[in-house]
Amino acid sequence: MWIWRIIGFLFLGIGAVGLFLPVMPTTIFWIVAALAFARSDHTWRDWIYGRPGIGPQVQLFIERGALTRQSKLAALGGMMLASFVSLALLWRTPLVLAITFGLVAIGALFVLTRPDH
């Protein structure tokens, strides 16, 4: 399954950027990478799981669909920050702002409905 391996490396690379740029998320991209590697190369999936700090959260989400309270707070905080930035930049375009807030609300609802670990 070479296509899954390519997808895995693509998302692993995008997520790695987030390790150096604080505005870029890492976890969500590494979740996608781990899911792709689960279909193609278990060694790389296990490598992601073994990364200190982020690997256990990725494994927890993939295997149990759960998030730690700290992960939920970080995700919701990031969404709030994105909402404030969107408001500052898009206040003259109410339709785009409404769509943005709607998508953030959907993301927040998803995070809040994940089981706690």
C-alpha positions in Angstrom: 0.0 0.0 0.0 2.4 2.6 -1.2 -0.2 5.4 -1.4 -0.8 5.1 2.4 2.9 5.3 3.0 3.1 8.5 0.9 0.2 10.0 2.7 1.8 9.1 6.1 5.1 10.7 5.2 3.3 13.8 3.8 1.4 14.4 7.0 4.3 13.4 9.2 6.3 16.2 7.5 3.6 18.8 7.7 3.2 17.9 11.4 6.9 18.2 12.0 6.7 21.8 10.9 4.5 22.4 13.9 7.3 21.3 16.2 9.1 24.5 15.2 6.3 26.9 14.4 4.0 27.3 17.4 1.0 28.5 15.3 1.1 25.2 13.3 -0.5 22.2 14.9 1.4 19.0 15.0 -1.0 16.5 16.7 -3.8 16.4 14.1 -1.3 15.9 11.2 0.5 13.1 13.1 -2.9 11.4 13.9 -3.5 11.3 10.1 0.0 10.1 9.5 -0.3 7.3 12.2 -3.6 6.2 10.6 -2.0 6.0 7.2 1.0 4.1 8.6 -1.4 1.7 10.3 -2.4 0.6 6.9 1.0 0.5 5.4 4.0 0.5 7.8 3.5 -0.4 11.5 7.1 0.6 12.2 6.5 4.2 11.4 3.2 4.2 13.3 5.0 2.8 16.3 7.7 5.5 15.8 5.0 8.2 16.1 3.6 6.5 19.2 7.0 6.5 20.7 7.6 10.3 20.4 7.7 11.8 23.9 5.0 14.3 24.6 2.9 13.9 21.5 3.1 10.1 20.7 0.9 9.0 23.7 -1.8 11.5 22.8 -1.8 10.3 19.2 -2.1 6.7 20.3 -4.8 7.5 22.9 -6.9 9.2 20.3 -6.5 6.6 17.6 -7.0 3.6 19.8 -9.7 4.9 22.2 -11.0 8.1 20.6 -10.2 9.9 23.8 -8.4 13.1 24.7 -6.7 14.2 27.9 -8.1 17.2 29.7 -4.9 19.1 28.9 -5.3 18.3 25.2 -8.9 19.5 25.2 -7.9 22.8 26.9 -5.1 23.3 24.4 -7.3 22.6 21.4 -10.1 24.9 22.7 -7.6 27.6 23.5 -6.2 27.4 20.0 -9.7 27.6 18.6 -10.4 30.7 20.7 -7.2 32.4 19.5 -8.1 31.5 15.9 -11.5 33.0 16.4 -10.1 36.3 17.8 -7.7 36.5 14.9 -10.5 35.8 12.4 -12.7 38.4 14.0 -9.9 41.0 13.8 -9.1 40.1 10.1 -12.6 39.3 8.8 -14.9 41.8 10.6 -15.8 43.5 7.3 -16.9 40.2 5.7 -19.8 38.9 7.9 -20.5 35.8 5.7 -16.9 34.6 5.8 -16.7 35.3 9.5 -19.9 33.4 10.2 -18.7 30.4 8.2 -15.4 30.6 10.1 -17.1 30.7 13.5 -19.4 27.9 12.4 -16.4 25.6 11.5 -14.7 26.5 14.8 -17.9 25.7 16.7 -18.1 22.3 15.0 -14.5 21.6 15.9 -15.1 22.7 19.5 -18.1 20.4 19.7 -16.1 17.5 18.4 -13.4 18.1 21.0 -15.8 18.5 23.9 -17.6 15.3 23.0 -14.5 13.1 23.1 -14.2 11.0 26.2 -11.8 12.1 28.9 -8.8 10.0 29.6 
